[in-house]
Amino acid sequence: MTPRSILIAALGGEGGGVLAGWIVEAALRAGLPVQATSVPGVAQRTGATSYYIEFLPQPAPEGRQPVFALMPVPGRVDVVLASELLEAVRMIERGFVDDSRTMLITASHRVLTTKEKMAMGDGRVDDARLFAAAASAAQDCVALDMRAIAQRHRTVISAVMYGALAGSGRLPWGREVDEAVIRASGLGVEASLAG
C-alpha cells in the first residue's frame, strides 16, 4: 500500500497545528496508521509552519506496521492545503504540487509579506499571476476566500481548511468522522463545524 500524504502550509496563529491534530485523530478513528511531523516557519510573515501527515488508506495488514516519511518529497504529495495564496505558490516552487497527482486547496486572500510592505511603491505580488500558477501546477485546484468564510462563521481558517479537505473526496473516511473529531475537541465546536 502506498501512503497518502497531506502537506499543510499555515501562518502563525491560524490553527495549523490544530488542523493537523484533527486529521491525525480522524485517521486513528478510522483505524488507519498515521504519522504527522511539523517544521516551524519564520516570524514576520517570511514563511509558514508546515505540517506533514502520512496515512495508509486502509488498515495495515495484521502484524505489520508501515514506515512513514518524516518530510514531504517533491512530486509525491497528494493534497496541499495553504492558508494564504502566496504560501500555496511557495509549495509549488518547492516542488510539492504535481500536476498529475496533487490537489491544491488554497485560500484566495493575501497576507502581505514584509518585503511587500516595505517597498517604496506598490510592492505587492500580482494576485492574477499567483492564481495562474496555482491553477496550472496542480491536478485539481480549489481556491476560496477562507478568511471571509472564517469571519462569517466566527471561526479560524484552520476550520475552513478542514471543511474544504473533508469535502474534497481525498479522505478515505466520511464526514461524520471529521465532525466527531471536532466535537471531541471541546473548544469552539459549533463555530468550527460551521466553518
C-alpha positions as CSV (number, residue, x, y, z in Angstrom):
1,M,0.0,0.0,0.0
2,T,1.2,3.5,-0.8
3,P,0.7,6.1,1.9
4,R,-1.5,9.1,1.3
5,S,0.1,12.4,2.1
6,I,-1.1,15.9,3.2
7,L,1.0,19.0,3.5
8,I,-0.4,22.0,5.3
9,A,1.2,25.5,5.0
10,A,-0.3,27.8,7.6
11,L,0.8,31.1,9.0
12,G,1.3,31.6,12.7
13,G,-1.8,31.7,14.8
14,E,-4.1,30.2,12.2
15,G,-4.5,26.9,13.9
16,G,-2.4,24.7,11.6
17,G,-1.3,22.5,14.5
18,V,-4.9,22.1,15.5
19,L,-5.8,21.2,11.9
20,A,-3.0,18.6,11.7
21,G,-4.2,17.1,15.0
22,W,-7.8,16.8,13.8
23,I,-6.6,15.0,10.6
24,V,-4.4,12.6,12.7
25,E,-7.3,11.9,15.1
26,A,-9.7,11.3,12.2
27,A,-7.3,8.7,10.7
28,L,-6.9,7.0,14.0
29,R,-10.7,6.9,14.5
30,A,-10.9,5.3,11.0
31,G,-8.5,2.6,12.1
32,L,-5.7,3.8,9.8
33,P,-2.0,4.0,10.6
34,V,-0.9,7.7,10.6
35,Q,2.1,9.9,11.3
36,A,2.5,13.7,11.5
37,T,5.5,16.0,11.7
38,S,5.9,19.8,11.6
39,V,8.6,22.3,10.7
40,P,8.2,25.8,12.2
41,G,8.2,28.8,10.0
42,V,10.0,32.2,10.5
43,A,8.4,35.2,12.2
44,Q,7.4,38.4,10.4
45,R,5.4,36.7,7.7
46,T,8.5,35.3,5.9
47,G,7.4,31.7,6.0
48,A,4.7,29.3,7.0
49,T,4.8,26.5,9.5
50,S,4.5,23.3,7.6
51,Y,2.7,20.2,8.9
52,Y,3.1,16.9,7.1
53,I,0.8,13.9,7.5
54,E,1.0,10.4,6.0
55,F,-1.5,7.7,6.5
56,L,-2.5,4.4,4.9
57,P,-5.8,4.4,3.1
58,Q,-6.8,1.2,4.8
59,P,-5.7,-0.6,7.9
60,A,-2.2,-2.2,7.9
61,P,-2.0,-6.0,7.4
62,E,-2.1,-8.0,10.6
63,G,1.2,-7.8,12.5
64,R,2.7,-5.2,10.1
65,Q,3.5,-1.5,10.7
66,P,4.2,0.9,7.9
67,V,7.3,3.2,7.9
68,F,6.3,6.7,7.1
69,A,8.4,9.6,5.9
70,L,9.3,12.5,8.2
71,M,9.1,15.1,5.5
72,P,7.3,15.6,2.2
73,V,9.0,14.5,-1.0
74,P,8.7,16.8,-4.1
75,G,6.2,15.4,-6.6
76,R,4.7,12.9,-4.1
77,V,2.2,14.9,-2.1
78,D,-1.5,14.1,-2.6
79,V,-3.0,17.2,-1.0
80,V,-1.5,20.6,-0.2
81,L,-3.6,22.9,2.0
82,A,-2.4,26.5,2.1
83,S,-3.9,29.2,4.3
84,E,-2.8,32.0,2.1
85,L,-2.3,32.3,-1.7
86,L,1.5,33.1,-1.7
87,E,2.1,30.2,0.6
88,A,0.4,27.9,-2.0
89,V,2.8,29.2,-4.7
90,R,5.7,28.6,-2.3
91,M,4.7,25.0,-2.0
92,I,4.6,24.9,-5.9
93,E,8.0,26.4,-6.1
94,R,9.4,23.8,-3.7
95,G,8.0,21.0,-6.0
96,F,5.3,19.7,-3.6
97,V,2.5,20.3,-6.0
98,D,2.4,18.0,-9.0
99,D,0.0,18.4,-12.0
100,S,-0.5,14.6,-12.2
101,R,-1.2,13.9,-8.5
102,T,-1.8,16.9,-6.2
103,M,-5.0,18.5,-5.2
104,L,-4.2,22.1,-4.1
105,I,-6.6,23.7,-1.7
106,T,-5.7,27.3,-1.1
107,A,-7.1,30.5,0.4
108,S,-7.6,33.2,-2.2
109,H,-6.8,36.1,0.1
110,R,-3.3,37.5,0.7
111,V,-1.4,38.4,3.8
112,L,1.4,40.7,2.6
113,T,5.0,39.7,3.2
114,T,7.4,42.0,5.0
115,K,9.1,42.7,1.6
116,E,5.8,43.6,0.0
117,K,5.0,46.0,2.8
118,M,8.5,47.7,2.8
119,A,8.5,48.5,-0.9
120,M,8.6,52.3,-1.7
121,G,5.7,51.9,-4.1
122,D,3.2,49.1,-4.7
123,G,5.4,46.1,-3.8
124,R,2.5,43.5,-3.9
125,V,2.9,40.4,-5.9
126,D,0.3,40.2,-8.7
127,D,-2.6,38.0,-7.5
128,A,-3.5,37.1,-11.1
129,R,-0.1,35.6,-11.6
130,L,-0.3,33.7,-8.3
131,F,-3.8,32.2,-9.2
132,A,-2.5,31.2,-12.7
133,A,0.5,29.5,-11.2
134,A,-1.7,27.6,-8.7
135,A,-4.3,26.5,-11.3
136,S,-1.6,25.3,-13.8
137,A,0.6,23.4,-11.3
138,A,-2.0,21.2,-9.6
139,Q,-4.0,18.2,-10.8
140,D,-7.0,19.9,-9.1
141,C,-7.0,23.4,-7.6
142,V,-9.6,24.8,-5.3
143,A,-9.2,28.4,-4.2
144,L,-11.7,30.0,-1.9
145,D,-11.9,33.1,0.3
146,M,-11.1,31.2,3.6
147,R,-10.7,34.5,5.5
148,A,-14.2,35.6,4.6
149,I,-15.7,32.2,5.4
150,A,-13.9,32.1,8.8
151,Q,-15.1,35.6,9.6
152,R,-18.7,34.9,8.6
153,H,-18.8,31.9,10.9
154,R,-16.7,33.5,13.7
155,T,-14.0,30.8,13.5
156,V,-10.4,30.3,12.3
157,I,-9.0,29.5,8.9
158,S,-8.0,26.0,10.0
159,A,-11.6,25.0,10.5
160,V,-12.4,26.2,6.9
161,M,-9.4,24.3,5.6
162,Y,-10.6,21.2,7.3
163,G,-14.0,21.6,5.8
164,A,-12.5,22.0,2.3
165,L,-10.4,18.9,2.8
166,A,-13.4,16.9,4.1
167,G,-15.4,17.9,1.1
168,S,-12.5,17.2,-1.4
169,G,-13.1,13.4,-1.8
170,R,-9.5,12.8,-0.9
171,L,-10.0,11.3,2.5
172,P,-10.8,7.6,3.0
173,W,-13.3,8.3,5.8
174,G,-16.7,10.0,5.9
175,R,-17.6,13.5,7.0
176,E,-19.1,12.0,10.2
177,V,-15.6,11.1,11.4
178,D,-14.4,14.7,10.8
179,E,-17.4,16.1,12.7
180,A,-16.9,13.7,15.6
181,V,-13.2,14.8,15.9
182,I,-14.2,18.5,16.1
183,R,-16.9,17.7,18.6
184,A,-14.5,15.8,20.8
185,S,-12.0,18.7,20.8
186,G,-14.5,20.6,23.0
187,L,-13.4,24.1,22.1
188,G,-15.3,26.3,19.7
189,V,-17.1,23.3,18.4
190,E,-20.1,25.0,16.8
191,A,-18.1,27.7,15.1
192,S,-15.6,25.1,13.8
193,L,-18.3,22.9,12.5
194,A,-19.9,25.9,10.7
195,G,-16.5,26.8,9.2
